[in-house]
Every structure is written in C-alpha cells, then in structure tokens.
Amino acid sequence: MAGDFTCVQTDSDCTGHRYSSRALERLLIGLQLTDVWDASLNNHAYTHYTPNGVARLDRICATDGIRKHKQVVETLVAAFTDQLSVLLRVKLSIPFTRRGRGGWYLNNSYLDDSKFQDKLKASWKEWRKHVPSFPSVIHWWEFYVKQTVKILFTSEGTERNSDRNRLENVCYSAIYDATQEPIQHT
C-alpha cells in the first residue's frame, strides 16, 4: 500500500509556520506507512513555493513491502502548478508479458483540420494512380490504401505530438529555471 500525502510533518519541512494534523499522523502510524523520500537535513527537497516561504508538502508514504523495492524518488517540474511533482520509481518482481500485437485506431479528430483534409485529398489522388498496378480495386484497397492511410495518420500524430512535446519542454524549462533561482527568505 502507498499513497501521496500533502502535508508538513516536521518543522524542517517548511520555512514558515507548520500546521500539523494529528489525524494524518494517526493514519500513517495505524497503516504502518513510512515516507519513502530520504530528504536529509542537509538536502531539503521543497515542492511548494510561495512568496512567504517554501515547504515540502508532497510526500509518498508506503508500507515496507513497497519501500524495499524503491529505486529512486525525485522531484520534477510540472507545468501550470505551484508545486513540483514527486516521482517514485519502484522495481517490481512481476514478469512483464506482452500479449499479441498492439492495435491501431484511426484518430478521426484529424479530419476536422482543414490542412489535414487537404493533405488527405492530395494523398488520395496519388493513391488512385496505383489502382492499375493491382488485380482489382479490392486488392488495391486491402494491400495498398489501408497501409498508406495508417502511415499518413501515424505520421500526422507523430508530428502533432512532437509539436506538443516541444511546447511542453519550453514550458517545463522555464518553470525549472525559475525554481532553480535562489530565493531570499527572511
């Protein structure tokens, strides 16, 4: 058992006033959950930044069964939030089995985009030129068009995901750079 708890447990977890929850402390003790994040006194890993101070709000508590399989706990910059994300990597002893081939589904939301519609129409004209190379229209459809439609939609998805990933990376970089700036606290 494991859970993500948003709380401050000790005075060293924050630079401001600490609000403690006895109910949460009883819950953690009752379920025998311990913090998997080994943030030492010399290396604080704060996850919440405000103009008045910083705090280590996010903590992942787990039973010893999960805790002994912990590989690493680290913070990551998350877009559009005032907190860092906490990532816990756990090595599981369960064997990974892959069953069958993955399926592919046509993303029909691309059909709403006029630029993609133009690309599809141009591709269709090219594909029609290959009909004489096949014994029948059905063979042409089955062995040529279906594969090229899949390639067209897959490449469109790859291009769109690449654009989205680049934008997210710009945002993440800006947020990460902002969190690395030294903050003066009184």
CNS distance restraints for C-alpha pairs under 8 A (distance, minus, plus):
assign (resid   1 and name CA) (resid  62 and name CA) 5.69 0.50 0.50
assign (resid   1 and name CA) (resid  63 and name CA) 5.67 0.50 0.50
assign (resid   1 and name CA) (resid  65 and name CA) 7.99 0.50 0.50
assign (resid   1 and name CA) (resid  66 and name CA) 7.16 0.50 0.50
assign (resid   2 and name CA) (resid  33 and name CA) 7.42 0.50 0.50
assign (resid   2 and name CA) (resid  60 and name CA) 6.96 0.50 0.50
assign (resid   2 and name CA) (resid  61 and name CA) 5.56 0.50 0.50
assign (resid   2 and name CA) (resid  62 and name CA) 3.97 0.50 0.50
assign (resid   2 and name CA) (resid  63 and name CA) 6.41 0.50 0.50
assign (resid   2 and name CA) (resid  66 and name CA) 7.46 0.50 0.50
assign (resid   3 and name CA) (resid  60 and name CA) 5.65 0.50 0.50
assign (resid   3 and name CA) (resid  61 and name CA) 5.54 0.50 0.50
assign (resid   3 and name CA) (resid  62 and name CA) 6.42 0.50 0.50
assign (resid   4 and name CA) (resid  58 and name CA) 6.85 0.50 0.50
assign (resid   4 and name CA) (resid  59 and name CA) 5.84 0.50 0.50
assign (resid   4 and name CA) (resid  60 and name CA) 4.59 0.50 0.50
assign (resid   4 and name CA) (resid  61 and name CA) 6.54 0.50 0.50
assign (resid   5 and name CA) (resid  57 and name CA) 7.78 0.50 0.50
assign (resid   5 and name CA) (resid  58 and name CA) 5.93 0.50 0.50
assign (resid   5 and name CA) (resid  59 and name CA) 5.35 0.50 0.50
assign (resid   5 and name CA) (resid  60 and name CA) 6.11 0.50 0.50
assign (resid   5 and name CA) (resid  61 and name CA) 7.19 0.50 0.50
assign (resid   6 and name CA) (resid  57 and name CA) 4.99 0.50 0.50
assign (resid   6 and name CA) (resid  58 and name CA) 4.72 0.50 0.50
assign (resid   6 and name CA) (resid  59 and name CA) 6.36 0.50 0.50
assign (resid   7 and name CA) (resid  20 and name CA) 7.67 0.50 0.50
assign (resid   7 and name CA) (resid  56 and name CA) 7.68 0.50 0.50
assign (resid   7 and name CA) (resid  57 and name CA) 4.81 0.50 0.50
assign (resid   7 and name CA) (resid  58 and name CA) 6.47 0.50 0.50
assign (resid   7 and name CA) (resid  59 and name CA) 7.34 0.50 0.50
assign (resid   8 and name CA) (resid  13 and name CA) 5.95 0.50 0.50
assign (resid   8 and name CA) (resid  14 and name CA) 7.18 0.50 0.50
assign (resid   8 and name CA) (resid  18 and name CA) 6.70 0.50 0.50
assign (resid   8 and name CA) (resid  19 and name CA) 7.07 0.50 0.50
assign (resid   8 and name CA) (resid  20 and name CA) 6.63 0.50 0.50
assign (resid   8 and name CA) (resid  55 and name CA) 7.29 0.50 0.50
assign (resid   8 and name CA) (resid  56 and name CA) 6.43 0.50 0.50
assign (resid   8 and name CA) (resid  57 and name CA) 5.48 0.50 0.50
assign (resid   9 and name CA) (resid  13 and name CA) 6.80 0.50 0.50
assign (resid   9 and name CA) (resid  20 and name CA) 6.53 0.50 0.50
assign (resid  10 and name CA) (resid  14 and name CA) 7.81 0.50 0.50
assign (resid  10 and name CA) (resid  18 and name CA) 7.65 0.50 0.50
assign (resid  11 and name CA) (resid  15 and name CA) 7.82 0.50 0.50
assign (resid  11 and name CA) (resid  18 and name CA) 6.38 0.50 0.50
assign (resid  12 and name CA) (resid  41 and name CA) 7.42 0.50 0.50
assign (resid  13 and name CA) (resid  44 and name CA) 7.62 0.50 0.50
assign (resid  13 and name CA) (resid  46 and name CA) 7.52 0.50 0.50
assign (resid  13 and name CA) (resid  55 and name CA) 5.60 0.50 0.50
assign (resid  13 and name CA) (resid  56 and name CA) 5.15 0.50 0.50
assign (resid  13 and name CA) (resid  57 and name CA) 7.73 0.50 0.50
assign (resid  14 and name CA) (resid  18 and name CA) 6.97 0.50 0.50
assign (resid  14 and name CA) (resid  46 and name CA) 7.84 0.50 0.50
assign (resid  14 and name CA) (resid  53 and name CA) 7.37 0.50 0.50
assign (resid  14 and name CA) (resid  54 and name CA) 5.69 0.50 0.50
assign (resid  14 and name CA) (resid  55 and name CA) 4.04 0.50 0.50
assign (resid  14 and name CA) (resid  56 and name CA) 6.23 0.50 0.50
assign (resid  15 and name CA) (resid  53 and name CA) 5.49 0.50 0.50
assign (resid  15 and name CA) (resid  54 and name CA) 5.70 0.50 0.50
assign (resid  15 and name CA) (resid  55 and name CA) 6.49 0.50 0.50
assign (resid  16 and name CA) (resid  52 and name CA) 7.28 0.50 0.50
assign (resid  16 and name CA) (resid  53 and name CA) 5.86 0.50 0.50
assign (resid  16 and name CA) (resid  54 and name CA) 7.31 0.50 0.50
assign (resid  16 and name CA) (resid  55 and name CA) 7.83 0.50 0.50
assign (resid  21 and name CA) (resid  25 and name CA) 6.43 0.50 0.50
assign (resid  22 and name CA) (resid  26 and name CA) 6.13 0.50 0.50
assign (resid  23 and name CA) (resid  27 and name CA) 6.17 0.50 0.50
assign (resid  24 and name CA) (resid  28 and name CA) 6.21 0.50 0.50
assign (resid  25 and name CA) (resid  29 and name CA) 6.22 0.50 0.50
assign (resid  26 and name CA) (resid  30 and name CA) 5.80 0.50 0.50
assign (resid  27 and name CA) (resid  31 and name CA) 6.05 0.50 0.50
assign (resid  28 and name CA) (resid  32 and name CA) 5.84 0.50 0.50
assign (resid  28 and name CA) (resid  33 and name CA) 5.03 0.50 0.50
assign (resid  28 and name CA) (resid  34 and name CA) 7.08 0.50 0.50
assign (resid  28 and name CA) (resid  61 and name CA) 7.88 0.50 0.50
assign (resid  29 and name CA) (resid  33 and name CA) 6.39 0.50 0.50
assign (resid  31 and name CA) (resid  63 and name CA) 7.83 0.50 0.50
assign (resid  32 and name CA) (resid  62 and name CA) 7.97 0.50 0.50
assign (resid  32 and name CA) (resid  63 and name CA) 6.17 0.50 0.50
assign (resid  33 and name CA) (resid  61 and name CA) 5.39 0.50 0.50
assign (resid  33 and name CA) (resid  62 and name CA) 4.80 0.50 0.50
assign (resid  33 and name CA) (resid  63 and name CA) 4.83 0.50 0.50
assign (resid  33 and name CA) (resid  64 and name CA) 7.57 0.50 0.50
assign (resid  34 and name CA) (resid  61 and name CA) 4.95 0.50 0.50
assign (resid  34 and name CA) (resid  62 and name CA) 5.55 0.50 0.50
assign (resid  34 and name CA) (resid  63 and name CA) 6.44 0.50 0.50
assign (resid  34 and name CA) (resid  64 and name CA) 7.69 0.50 0.50
assign (resid  35 and name CA) (resid  59 and name CA) 6.60 0.50 0.50
assign (resid  35 and name CA) (resid  60 and name CA) 5.79 0.50 0.50
assign (resid  35 and name CA) (resid  61 and name CA) 4.29 0.50 0.50
assign (resid  35 and name CA) (resid  62 and name CA) 6.54 0.50 0.50
assign (resid  36 and name CA) (resid  59 and name CA) 7.81 0.50 0.50
assign (resid  36 and name CA) (resid  60 and name CA) 6.04 0.50 0.50
assign (resid  36 and name CA) (resid  61 and name CA) 5.78 0.50 0.50
assign (resid  36 and name CA) (resid  62 and name CA) 6.62 0.50 0.50
assign (resid  36 and name CA) (resid  67 and name CA) 6.15 0.50 0.50
assign (resid  36 and name CA) (resid  70 and name CA) 7.64 0.50 0.50
assign (resid  36 and name CA) (resid  73 and name CA) 7.49 0.50 0.50
assign (resid  37 and name CA) (resid  59 and name CA) 7.05 0.50 0.50
assign (resid  37 and name CA) (resid  60 and name CA) 6.98 0.50 0.50
assign (resid  37 and name CA) (resid  73 and name CA) 5.94 0.50 0.50
assign (resid  39 and name CA) (resid  43 and name CA) 6.01 0.50 0.50
assign (resid  39 and name CA) (resid  44 and name CA) 5.70 0.50 0.50
assign (resid  39 and name CA) (resid  45 and name CA) 6.32 0.50 0.50
assign (resid  40 and name CA) (resid  44 and name CA) 6.37 0.50 0.50
assign (resid  45 and name CA) (resid  56 and name CA) 6.55 0.50 0.50
assign (resid  45 and name CA) (resid  75 and name CA) 7.73 0.50 0.50
assign (resid  46 and name CA) (resid  54 and name CA) 6.29 0.50 0.50
assign (resid  46 and name CA) (resid  55 and name CA) 5.23 0.50 0.50
assign (resid  46 and name CA) (resid  56 and name CA) 4.29 0.50 0.50
assign (resid  46 and name CA) (resid  57 and name CA) 7.45 0.50 0.50
assign (resid  47 and name CA) (resid  54 and name CA) 7.53 0.50 0.50
assign (resid  47 and name CA) (resid  55 and name CA) 6.25 0.50 0.50
assign (resid  47 and name CA) (resid  56 and name CA) 5.03 0.50 0.50
assign (resid  47 and name CA) (resid  57 and name CA) 6.16 0.50 0.50
assign (resid  47 and name CA) (resid  58 and name CA) 6.49 0.50 0.50
assign (resid  47 and name CA) (resid  75 and name CA) 7.48 0.50 0.50
assign (resid  47 and name CA) (resid  83 and name CA) 5.26 0.50 0.50
assign (resid  47 and name CA) (resid  84 and name CA) 4.79 0.50 0.50
assign (resid  47 and name CA) (resid  85 and name CA) 7.27 0.50 0.50
assign (resid  47 and name CA) (resid  86 and name CA) 7.99 0.50 0.50
assign (resid  48 and name CA) (resid  54 and name CA) 5.66 0.50 0.50
assign (resid  48 and name CA) (resid  55 and name CA) 5.26 0.50 0.50
assign (resid  48 and name CA) (resid  56 and name CA) 6.22 0.50 0.50
assign (resid  48 and name CA) (resid  57 and name CA) 6.32 0.50 0.50
assign (resid  48 and name CA) (resid  82 and name CA) 6.21 0.50 0.50
assign (resid  48 and name CA) (resid  83 and name CA) 4.57 0.50 0.50
assign (resid  48 and name CA) (resid  84 and name CA) 6.62 0.50 0.50
assign (resid  49 and name CA) (resid  53 and name CA) 6.31 0.50 0.50
assign (resid  49 and name CA) (resid  54 and name CA) 4.63 0.50 0.50
assign (resid  49 and name CA) (resid  55 and name CA) 6.72 0.50 0.50
assign (resid  49 and name CA) (resid  82 and name CA) 6.47 0.50 0.50
assign (resid  49 and name CA) (resid  83 and name CA) 6.78 0.50 0.50
assign (resid  50 and name CA) (resid  54 and name CA) 6.12 0.50 0.50
assign (resid  50 and name CA) (resid  82 and name CA) 7.85 0.50 0.50
assign (resid  52 and name CA) (resid 185 and name CA) 7.65 0.50 0.50
assign (resid  53 and name CA) (resid 185 and name CA) 6.65 0.50 0.50
assign (resid  58 and name CA) (resid  85 and name CA) 7.92 0.50 0.50
assign (resid  58 and name CA) (resid  86 and name CA) 6.97 0.50 0.50
assign (resid  59 and name CA) (resid  86 and name CA) 7.54 0.50 0.50
assign (resid  60 and name CA) (resid  86 and name CA) 7.93 0.50 0.50
assign (resid  60 and name CA) (resid  88 and name CA) 7.85 0.50 0.50
assign (resid  62 and name CA) (resid  66 and name CA) 6.16 0.50 0.50
assign (resid  62 and name CA) (resid  67 and name CA) 6.10 0.50 0.50
assign (resid  63 and name CA) (resid  67 and name CA) 6.14 0.50 0.50
assign (resid  64 and name CA) (resid  68 and name CA) 5.93 0.50 0.50
assign (resid  65 and name CA) (resid  69 and name CA) 7.23 0.50 0.50
assign (resid  66 and name CA) (resid  70 and name CA) 6.63 0.50 0.50
assign (resid  66 and name CA) (resid  90 and name CA) 7.40 0.50 0.50
assign (resid  69 and name CA) (resid  90 and name CA) 5.48 0.50 0.50
assign (resid  69 and name CA) (resid  91 and name CA) 5.38 0.50 0.50
assign (resid  69 and name CA) (resid  92 and name CA) 6.84 0.50 0.50
assign (resid  70 and name CA) (resid  88 and name CA) 7.24 0.50 0.50
assign (resid  70 and name CA) (resid  89 and name CA) 6.09 0.50 0.50
assign (resid  70 and name CA) (resid  90 and name CA) 4.53 0.50 0.50
assign (resid  70 and name CA) (resid  91 and name CA) 6.42 0.50 0.50
assign (resid  71 and name CA) (resid  88 and name CA) 7.58 0.50 0.50
assign (resid  71 and name CA) (resid  89 and name CA) 5.35 0.50 0.50
assign (resid  71 and name CA) (resid  90 and name CA) 5.38 0.50 0.50
assign (resid  71 and name CA) (resid  91 and name CA) 6.41 0.50 0.50
assign (resid  72 and name CA) (resid  87 and name CA) 7.98 0.50 0.50
assign (resid  72 and name CA) (resid  88 and name CA) 5.98 0.50 0.50
assign (resid  72 and name CA) (resid  89 and name CA) 5.40 0.50 0.50
assign (resid  72 and name CA) (resid  90 and name CA) 7.44 0.50 0.50
assign (resid  73 and name CA) (resid  86 and name CA) 6.94 0.50 0.50
assign (resid  73 and name CA) (resid  87 and name CA) 5.54 0.50 0.50
assign (resid  73 and name CA) (resid  88 and name CA) 4.53 0.50 0.50
assign (resid  73 and name CA) (resid  89 and name CA) 6.43 0.50 0.50
assign (resid  74 and name CA) (resid  86 and name CA) 5.75 0.50 0.50
assign (resid  74 and name CA) (resid  87 and name CA) 5.31 0.50 0.50
assign (resid  74 and name CA) (resid  88 and name CA) 6.77 0.50 0.50
assign (resid  75 and name CA) (resid  84 and name CA) 6.04 0.50 0.50
assign (resid  75 and name CA) (resid  85 and name CA) 5.45 0.50 0.50
assign (resid  75 and name CA) (resid  86 and name CA) 4.53 0.50 0.50
assign (resid  75 and name CA) (resid  87 and name CA) 6.02 0.50 0.50
assign (resid  76 and name CA) (resid  84 and name CA) 5.68 0.50 0.50
assign (resid  76 and name CA) (resid  85 and name CA) 5.05 0.50 0.50
assign (resid  76 and name CA) (resid  86 and name CA) 6.28 0.50 0.50
assign (resid  76 and name CA) (resid  87 and name CA) 7.07 0.50 0.50
assign (resid  77 and name CA) (resid  83 and name CA) 7.83 0.50 0.50
assign (resid  77 and name CA) (resid  84 and name CA) 5.05 0.50 0.50
assign (resid  77 and name CA) (resid  85 and name CA) 6.16 0.50 0.50
assign (resid  77 and name CA) (resid 172 and name CA) 6.18 0.50 0.50
assign (resid  77 and name CA) (resid 175 and name CA) 6.61 0.50 0.50
assign (resid  77 and name CA) (resid 176 and name CA) 5.73 0.50 0.50
assign (resid  78 and name CA) (resid  83 and name CA) 7.15 0.50 0.50
assign (resid  78 and name CA) (resid  84 and name CA) 5.67 0.50 0.50
assign (resid  78 and name CA) (resid  85 and name CA) 5.89 0.50 0.50
assign (resid  78 and name CA) (resid 172 and name CA) 6.66 0.50 0.50
assign (resid  78 and name CA) (resid 175 and name CA) 7.75 0.50 0.50
assign (resid  79 and name CA) (resid 168 and name CA) 7.67 0.50 0.50
assign (resid  79 and name CA) (resid 171 and name CA) 6.54 0.50 0.50
assign (resid  79 and name CA) (resid 172 and name CA) 5.92 0.50 0.50
assign (resid  79 and name CA) (resid 175 and name CA) 7.11 0.50 0.50
assign (resid 106 and name CA) (resid 150 and name CA) 7.32 0.50 0.50
assign (resid 106 and name CA) (resid 153 and name CA) 6.82 0.50 0.50
assign (resid 107 and name CA) (resid 153 and name CA) 7.19 0.50 0.50
assign (resid 108 and name CA) (resid 112 and name CA) 7.75 0.50 0.50
assign (resid 109 and name CA) (resid 113 and name CA) 7.68 0.50 0.50
assign (resid 110 and name CA) (resid 116 and name CA) 6.47 0.50 0.50
assign (resid 110 and name CA) (resid 117 and name CA) 7.95 0.50 0.50
assign (resid 111 and name CA) (resid 116 and name CA) 6.57 0.50 0.50
assign (resid 111 and name CA) (resid 117 and name CA) 5.97 0.50 0.50
assign (resid 112 and name CA) (resid 116 and name CA) 7.95 0.50 0.50
assign (resid 112 and name CA) (resid 117 and name CA) 7.55 0.50 0.50
assign (resid 113 and name CA) (resid 117 and name CA) 6.25 0.50 0.50
assign (resid 114 and name CA) (resid 118 and name CA) 6.27 0.50 0.50
assign (resid 115 and name CA) (resid 119 and name CA) 6.33 0.50 0.50
assign (resid 116 and name CA) (resid 120 and name CA) 6.06 0.50 0.50
assign (resid 117 and name CA) (resid 121 and name CA) 6.14 0.50 0.50
assign (resid 118 and name CA) (resid 122 and name CA) 6.18 0.50 0.50
assign (resid 119 and name CA) (resid 123 and name CA) 6.12 0.50 0.50
assign (resid 120 and name CA) (resid 124 and name CA) 6.03 0.50 0.50
assign (resid 121 and name CA) (resid 125 and name CA) 6.42 0.50 0.50
assign (resid 122 and name CA) (resid 126 and name CA) 6.56 0.50 0.50
assign (resid 123 and name CA) (resid 127 and name CA) 6.11 0.50 0.50
assign (resid 124 and name CA) (resid 128 and name CA) 6.13 0.50 0.50
assign (resid 125 and name CA) (resid 129 and name CA) 6.84 0.50 0.50
assign (resid 126 and name CA) (resid 130 and name CA) 7.44 0.50 0.50
assign (resid 127 and name CA) (resid 131 and name CA) 7.43 0.50 0.50
assign (resid 127 and name CA) (resid 145 and name CA) 6.91 0.50 0.50
assign (resid 130 and name CA) (resid 134 and name CA) 7.40 0.50 0.50
assign (resid 130 and name CA) (resid 140 and name CA) 7.56 0.50 0.50
assign (resid 131 and name CA) (resid 136 and name CA) 7.53 0.50 0.50
assign (resid 131 and name CA) (resid 137 and name CA) 6.37 0.50 0.50
assign (resid 131 and name CA) (resid 140 and name CA) 5.86 0.50 0.50
assign (resid 132 and name CA) (resid 136 and name CA) 7.99 0.50 0.50
assign (resid 133 and name CA) (resid 140 and name CA) 7.91 0.50 0.50
assign (resid 134 and name CA) (resid 139 and name CA) 6.17 0.50 0.50
assign (resid 134 and name CA) (resid 140 and name CA) 5.50 0.50 0.50
assign (resid 135 and name CA) (resid 139 and name CA) 6.52 0.50 0.50
assign (resid 135 and name CA) (resid 140 and name CA) 7.66 0.50 0.50
assign (resid 136 and name CA) (resid 140 and name CA) 6.32 0.50 0.50
assign (resid 137 and name CA) (resid 141 and name CA) 6.03 0.50 0.50
assign (resid 138 and name CA) (resid 142 and name CA) 5.95 0.50 0.50
assign (resid 139 and name CA) (resid 143 and name CA) 5.75 0.50 0.50
assign (resid 139 and name CA) (resid 144 and name CA) 7.65 0.50 0.50
assign (resid 140 and name CA) (resid 144 and name CA) 5.29 0.50 0.50
assign (resid 140 and name CA) (resid 145 and name CA) 6.46 0.50 0.50
assign (resid 141 and name CA) (resid 145 and name CA) 4.78 0.50 0.50
assign (resid 141 and name CA) (resid 146 and name CA) 6.13 0.50 0.50
assign (resid 142 and name CA) (resid 146 and name CA) 5.83 0.50 0.50
assign (resid 143 and name CA) (resid 147 and name CA) 6.82 0.50 0.50
assign (resid 144 and name CA) (resid 148 and name CA) 6.28 0.50 0.50
assign (resid 145 and name CA) (resid 149 and name CA) 5.92 0.50 0.50
assign (resid 146 and name CA) (resid 150 and name CA) 6.28 0.50 0.50
assign (resid 147 and name CA) (resid 151 and name CA) 6.25 0.50 0.50
assign (resid 148 and name CA) (resid 152 and name CA) 6.01 0.50 0.50
assign (resid 149 and name CA) (resid 153 and name CA) 6.16 0.50 0.50
assign (resid 150 and name CA) (resid 154 and name CA) 5.90 0.50 0.50
assign (resid 151 and name CA) (resid 155 and name CA) 5.96 0.50 0.50
assign (resid 152 and name CA) (resid 156 and name CA) 6.20 0.50 0.50
assign (resid 153 and name CA) (resid 157 and name CA) 6.15 0.50 0.50
assign (resid 154 and name CA) (resid 158 and name CA) 6.13 0.50 0.50
assign (resid 155 and name CA) (resid 159 and name CA) 6.09 0.50 0.50
assign (resid 156 and name CA) (resid 160 and name CA) 6.17 0.50 0.50
assign (resid 157 and name CA) (resid 161 and name CA) 6.00 0.50 0.50
assign (resid 158 and name CA) (resid 162 and name CA) 6.01 0.50 0.50
assign (resid 159 and name CA) (resid 163 and name CA) 6.30 0.50 0.50
assign (resid 160 and name CA) (resid 164 and name CA) 6.21 0.50 0.50
assign (resid 161 and name CA) (resid 165 and name CA) 5.92 0.50 0.50
assign (resid 162 and name CA) (resid 166 and name CA) 6.11 0.50 0.50
assign (resid 163 and name CA) (resid 167 and name CA) 6.32 0.50 0.50
assign (resid 164 and name CA) (resid 168 and name CA) 6.14 0.50 0.50
assign (resid 165 and name CA) (resid 169 and name CA) 5.99 0.50 0.50
assign (resid 166 and name CA) (resid 170 and name CA) 6.28 0.50 0.50
assign (resid 167 and name CA) (resid 171 and name CA) 6.39 0.50 0.50
assign (resid 168 and name CA) (resid 172 and name CA) 6.01 0.50 0.50
assign (resid 169 and name CA) (resid 173 and name CA) 5.91 0.50 0.50
assign (resid 170 and name CA) (resid 174 and name CA) 6.26 0.50 0.50
assign (resid 171 and name CA) (resid 175 and name CA) 6.23 0.50 0.50
assign (resid 172 and name CA) (resid 176 and name CA) 5.91 0.50 0.50
assign (resid 173 and name CA) (resid 177 and name CA) 5.97 0.50 0.50
assign (resid 174 and name CA) (resid 178 and name CA) 6.19 0.50 0.50
assign (resid 175 and name CA) (resid 179 and name CA) 6.30 0.50 0.50
assign (resid 176 and name CA) (resid 180 and name CA) 6.31 0.50 0.50
assign (resid 177 and name CA) (resid 181 and name CA) 6.67 0.50 0.50
